[in-house]
Amino acid sequence: MQPKILEVSEVTQYVKAKLEEDDFLLHIGVRGEISNFKHHSSGHMYFTLKDQGSTLRCVMFRGQSGRLQFTPQDGMQVVALGSIGVYGKGGVYQLYVQAMEPAGLGSLHLAFLELKERLEKEGLFAMERKRELPLLPRQVGIITSKTGAAIRDIITVSRRRFPNIDLIVAPVLVQGERAAPQMVASLAALAQVPAVDVIILARGGGSWEDLWAFNDEDLVRAIVSCPVPVITAVGHETDYPLVDFAADVRAPTPSAAAELAVPSREKLQYNLRVLKMQSLQGMRKVLEKKQRLLQELSMRRPFAAPEAFFNDQRQLVDGYLRNLEYAISRRLQEWRTALSLLGGRLDSLSPLSVLQRGYSVVFDEEGSIVRRAEKVKVGTRLWIKPAQGQLRCKVEEVKEEDGRG
């Protein structure tokens, strides 16, 4: 069978595709000793991991190398997390490193740092999204082991601080593969209880491996999306699993979590007494101030000598009345004078005034004024209106005259 002839780059691309399609090689951790370490001016790191049997070329780009918490050196034992790929130009396979820690910290810690960084970039740990705890919760939900010391501490502290607050316990595993799913389910269940105003997620101390369930990504996201504020109290005071970063409040111990969630009844009663005393004092000061003001007002003239005040007002009213009467009288006189002038003008224009001077008005039988002689026929009967009385006459002659007659 004739072999297929390929270009060098085709072989490299084929091998590259095969390696990068392998799910196993997409996310692996490799332990080895650093050799040929070079920190390039670009920020990228190039080195080789080796053991007694082989070597593996590695590259860590600037975006990842800038987050290292230590300085890599030749001869240092490390655990590197990343994926296997092929550098096409060189035709060699290498490990593209995403995170790296000294080998003594172990792969669990590397995975923790990688997940923490990714969730932090999403904003799941942002302080601005965290909520305040309720002052006086109706019920407190508790998620923890039913046999551990954490539940006893929480119940003891809660009963001592405020016995009337109800505690709802959701017992779960706090270690092992089934622990995280149980805690996620319990969070969802307690959040559906209407009276639960705050939830405590707690467990006692343990090794880093024992607390690993509290680094579960699903559990972290469940805390962030929980509609009820969540307090975490996991491990010892120095332990910080990922749930602590996601919680609204982190308590160093389960007892401290109970103190944060459950208020002290004695302190609340004391605060109420203080508020009551302050309210009474405030009311007393207000009343005293109003009383002083009332006394000051009572010393003023209108209240101390009301008759003088009313006398002044009476005089003021009398003055207003006099001014009003004078104004009305003056206005009436002005109106009378104006009316007299208008009457004189009307009299001068009245037809009766004309008749008084010796003139007369001639009417026909129908009462119409006769203005032109040629309009009247001989024999017509007319009425003549002098200044006093009326005359009835008969026309015997009509004489026409021009305007100059």
C-alpha positions in Angstrom: 0.0 0.0 0.0 1.4 3.3 -1.1 2.0 5.7 1.9 0.4 9.2 1.8 2.9 11.9 1.3 2.4 14.9 3.5 4.1 18.2 4.0 5.8 18.8 7.3 3.3 21.5 8.3 0.4 19.1 7.5 1.8 16.5 9.8 2.2 19.1 12.5 -1.4 20.4 12.1 -2.7 16.8 12.2 -0.9 16.0 15.4 -1.9 19.4 16.8 -5.6 18.7 16.1 -5.4 15.3 17.6 -3.8 16.5 20.8 -6.1 19.5 21.3 -9.2 17.4 20.7 -8.2 15.1 23.6 -10.5 16.0 26.6 -8.0 14.4 29.0 -5.3 16.9 27.9 -7.4 20.0 28.1 -7.1 20.4 31.8 -4.2 18.6 33.5 -1.8 19.2 36.4 1.9 18.3 35.9 4.4 18.0 38.7 8.1 18.5 37.9 11.3 20.4 38.3 11.8 23.7 36.5 14.8 24.0 34.2 15.9 26.4 31.5 13.7 29.1 33.0 13.5 32.3 31.0 11.3 35.3 31.9 11.0 37.2 28.6 10.8 41.0 28.5 7.3 40.6 27.0 6.2 39.1 30.3 5.9 35.5 29.0 7.7 32.7 30.8 9.4 29.8 29.0 10.7 26.8 30.8 10.9 23.0 30.9 9.4 20.7 33.5 11.5 17.5 34.0 11.6 14.4 36.1 13.9 11.4 36.1 12.3 10.0 33.0 11.4 12.9 30.6 11.1 16.6 29.9 8.1 18.8 28.9 8.3 22.2 27.3 6.1 24.8 29.0 5.0 28.4 28.2 3.1 30.7 30.6 1.8 33.9 28.9 1.9 37.3 30.6 -1.8 37.4 31.5 -1.3 34.3 33.7 2.3 34.8 34.9 1.5 38.2 36.3 -0.8 36.5 38.9 1.9 34.2 40.3 2.4 34.5 44.1 6.1 33.3 43.9 9.1 33.7 41.6 9.9 30.5 39.6 13.5 29.5 39.5 15.5 26.6 38.0 15.5 23.6 40.3 12.2 24.4 41.9 9.6 21.7 42.2 6.2 23.0 41.1 2.7 21.8 40.0 1.5 23.5 36.8 -2.1 23.5 35.6 -2.9 23.9 31.9 -3.5 22.1 28.6 -1.4 20.3 26.1 -1.0 21.9 22.6 1.4 22.0 19.7 3.5 25.0 18.7 3.1 24.8 14.9 6.2 26.7 13.9 8.5 24.5 16.0 6.5 21.3 15.6 6.8 20.5 19.2 4.1 19.8 21.8 4.1 21.8 25.0 2.1 22.6 28.2 0.3 26.0 28.1 0.3 26.8 31.8 -2.7 28.7 33.3 -1.7 28.5 37.0 1.3 27.3 38.9 2.3 26.8 42.6 5.2 25.3 44.4 4.7 21.5 44.7 4.3 21.6 48.4 0.9 23.4 48.1 -0.7 20.6 46.1 -3.1 20.5 43.2 -6.1 21.2 45.4 -4.8 24.6 46.2 -4.0 25.3 42.6 -7.6 24.4 41.6 -8.8 26.6 44.4 -6.9 29.6 43.2 -7.9 29.1 39.6 -11.6 28.9 40.4 -11.4 31.8 42.8 -9.9 34.0 40.1 -12.5 33.0 37.6 -15.5 33.6 39.9 -14.0 36.9 41.1 -13.8 38.1 37.5 -17.5 37.4 37.1 -18.2 39.7 40.1 -19.5 37.0 42.4 -17.4 38.3 45.3 -18.1 42.0 44.7 -18.8 43.9 47.9 -21.5 46.1 46.3 -23.8 43.1 45.8 -23.7 42.0 49.5 -26.8 42.6 51.6 -27.2 43.8 55.2 -28.5 41.3 57.8 -32.0 41.8 59.2 -32.2 43.5 62.6 -34.7 41.1 64.0 -35.2 38.0 61.9 -38.4 36.0 62.3 -36.7 32.7 61.6 -33.1 31.7 61.1 -32.2 28.8 58.7 -29.2 26.7 59.6 -27.4 24.4 57.2 -24.8 22.2 58.9 -24.2 18.7 60.1 -26.7 17.4 62.7 -23.9 15.7 64.7 -21.2 18.3 64.7 -20.2 20.9 67.3 -21.3 23.7 65.0 -25.0 23.1 65.4 -24.7 22.9 69.2 -22.8 26.1 69.4 -25.3 27.9 67.1 -28.3 26.7 69.1 -26.7 27.5 72.4 -25.8 31.0 71.5 -29.1 31.7 69.7 -31.2 30.5 72.7 -29.1 32.6 75.1 -29.4 35.8 73.0 -33.1 35.6 71.9 -35.1 32.4 72.9 -38.2 33.5 71.0 -36.6 33.4 67.5 -37.3 30.1 65.7 -34.4 28.1 64.3 -35.0 25.8 61.3 -32.2 23.3 60.8 -31.5 21.6 57.5 -29.0 18.8 58.3 -26.5 18.0 55.5 -23.2 16.3 55.0 -20.4 18.8 55.3 -17.6 16.6 53.8 -17.3 14.4 50.8 -18.7 14.3 47.2 -22.4 14.4 48.3 -21.9 17.4 50.7 -22.0 20.2 48.2 -25.2 19.0 46.3 -27.0 18.6 49.7 -26.1 22.1 50.8 -27.2 23.6 47.4 -30.6 21.8 47.8 -30.9 23.0 51.4 -30.3 26.6 50.5 -33.0 26.5 47.9 -35.4 24.8 50.3 -34.8 27.3 53.2 -35.1 30.2 50.8 -38.7 29.2 50.0 -39.7 29.4 53.7 -41.5 32.8 53.9 -40.4 33.6 57.5 -36.7 32.7 57.1 -34.9 36.0 56.9 -31.3 34.8 57.2 -29.4 31.5 56.6 -26.3 30.3 58.4 -24.0 27.8 56.5 -21.5 26.3 59.0 -19.2 23.5 59.9 -16.4 23.0 62.4 -12.7 22.9 61.7 -10.9 20.4 59.6 -8.1 20.0 57.0 -8.1 21.7 53.7 -9.3 18.5 52.1 -12.1 18.2 54.7 -13.4 21.7 53.8 -13.1 21.1 50.0 -16.9 20.8 49.6 -17.2 24.5 50.5 -15.1 25.4 47.5 -17.7 23.9 45.1 -18.7 26.2 42.3 -22.3 25.2 42.3 -22.5 26.0 46.0 -20.8 29.4 45.5 -23.3 30.3 42.8 -26.3 29.1 45.0 -25.2 31.4 47.8 -24.9 34.4 45.4 -28.4 33.7 43.9 -30.0 33.0 47.2 -32.8 35.6 47.9 -32.0 35.5 51.6 -28.8 36.9 53.2 -26.3 34.1 53.9 -23.7 34.0 56.8 -20.9 31.5 56.4 -18.9 30.1 59.3 -16.6 27.3 58.0 -13.6 25.9 59.6 -11.3 27.9 61.8 -10.9 31.6 61.8 -7.9 31.4 59.4 -9.7 29.2 56.9 -11.2 31.0 53.9 -13.1 28.6 51.5 -14.8 30.2 48.5 -18.2 30.3 50.1 -16.8 32.9 52.5 -16.1 35.2 49.6 -19.6 34.7 48.2 -21.5 35.1 51.4 -23.1 38.3 52.5 -21.2 38.1 55.8 -18.4 35.8 56.9 -18.2 34.8 60.5 -14.9 33.3 62.0 -16.8 30.6 64.0 -20.3 29.1 64.1 -20.9 30.8 67.5 -20.0 34.2 65.9 -22.4 33.5 63.1 -25.2 32.9 65.6 -24.3 36.3 67.3 -24.5 38.0 63.9 -27.8 36.4 62.9 -29.6 36.5 66.3 -29.8 39.8 68.1 -29.5 40.1 71.9 -32.9 40.5 73.4 -31.4 42.3 76.4 -29.6 44.7 74.2 -32.7 45.3 72.1 -34.7 46.0 75.3 -31.9 48.3 76.5 -32.0 50.2 73.2 -35.7 50.5 73.4 -35.5 51.9 76.9 -32.9 54.4 75.7 -35.0 55.4 72.7 -38.0 55.8 75.0 -36.1 58.0 77.4 -34.7 60.0 74.5 -38.2 60.4 73.1 -39.6 61.5 76.4 -36.7 64.0 76.8 -37.2 65.3 73.3 -41.0 65.7 73.9 -40.3 67.4 77.2 -37.9 69.9 75.5 -40.4 70.6 72.8 -43.1 71.2 75.3 -40.9 73.4 77.4 -39.9 75.5 74.3 -43.6 75.9 73.3 -44.5 76.9 76.9 -41.8 79.5 76.9 -43.0 80.8 73.6 -46.6 80.9 74.9 -45.5 82.9 77.9 -43.6 85.3 75.7 -46.6 85.8 73.6 -48.9 86.3 76.6 -46.6 89.2 77.7 -47.1 91.1 74.5 -49.5 94.0 74.3 -52.4 92.3 72.4 -52.6 89.6 75.0 -51.6 91.5 78.1 -53.9 94.5 77.3 -56.4 93.3 74.7 -58.7 96.4 75.3 -55.9 98.7 74.1 -55.4 96.6 71.1 -59.2 96.8 70.2 -59.2 100.5 70.9 -56.5 101.0 68.5 -58.3 98.9 66.0 -61.5 100.9 66.5 -59.7 104.2 65.9 -58.2 102.7 62.8 -61.6 101.6 61.6 -63.1 105.0 62.4 -60.4 106.6 60.3 -61.1 104.3 57.4 -64.8 105.2 57.7 -64.1 108.9 57.6 -61.9 108.5 54.7 -64.5 106.4 52.9 -67.3 108.9 53.6 -65.2 111.8 52.4 -64.3 109.9 49.3 -67.9 109.0 48.6 -69.1 112.5 49.1 -66.4 113.9 46.9 -67.2 111.4 44.2 -70.9 112.2 44.4 -70.2 115.9 44.1 -68.1 115.2 41.0 -70.9 113.1 39.5 -73.5 115.9 40.3 -71.3 118.5 38.5 -70.8 116.3 35.5 -74.5 115.5 35.4 -75.4 119.2 35.5 -73.1 119.9 32.6 -74.6 117.1 30.6 -78.1 118.3 31.4 -77.2 121.8 30.1 -75.9 120.3 26.9 -79.0 118.2 26.5 -81.3 121.2 27.1 -79.4 123.3 24.5 -80.0 120.5 22.0 -83.7 119.8 22.9 -86.4 120.7 20.3 -88.4 122.3 23.1 -85.7 124.8 23.6 -85.9 125.8 19.9 -89.7 126.2 20.2 -89.2 128.4 23.2 -87.4 130.8 21.0 -90.5 131.3 18.7 -90.2 128.4 16.3 -92.9 125.8 15.5 -93.0 122.4 14.1 -95.6 121.4 11.4 -97.1 117.8 11.3 -99.4 116.2 8.8 -102.4 114.2 9.7 -100.2 111.1 10.1 -97.9 112.8 12.5 -95.0 113.2 10.1 -93.0 116.4 10.2 -93.5 118.6 7.1 -90.1 119.8 5.9 -90.8 121.1 2.4 -93.8 123.2 1.2 -94.0 121.7 -2.2 -94.9 118.4 -0.6 -98.2 119.8 0.7 -101.3 120.3 -1.3 -103.8 123.0 -1.0 -106.6 122.0 1.3 -104.5 119.7 3.3 -105.0 119.8 7.1 -101.9 120.2 9.2 -101.0 120.5 12.9 -98.7 123.3 14.1 -96.8 122.7 17.3 -95.6 126.0 18.9 -93.9 126.1 22.4 -97.2 125.7 24.1 -100.3 123.8 22.8 -101.1 122.8 19.2 -102.9 124.5 16.2 -105.0 122.7 13.6 -105.1 124.5 10.2 -106.0 124.1 6.6 -103.6 124.9 3.7 -105.1 127.6 1.5 -102.0 128.4 -0.5 -98.6 126.8 -1.2 -95.8 129.1 -1.9 -92.5 127.6 -3.0 -89.4 129.5 -2.1 -85.7 128.8 -2.8 -83.2 128.5 -0.1 -82.5 132.3 -0.3 -86.2 133.3 0.6 
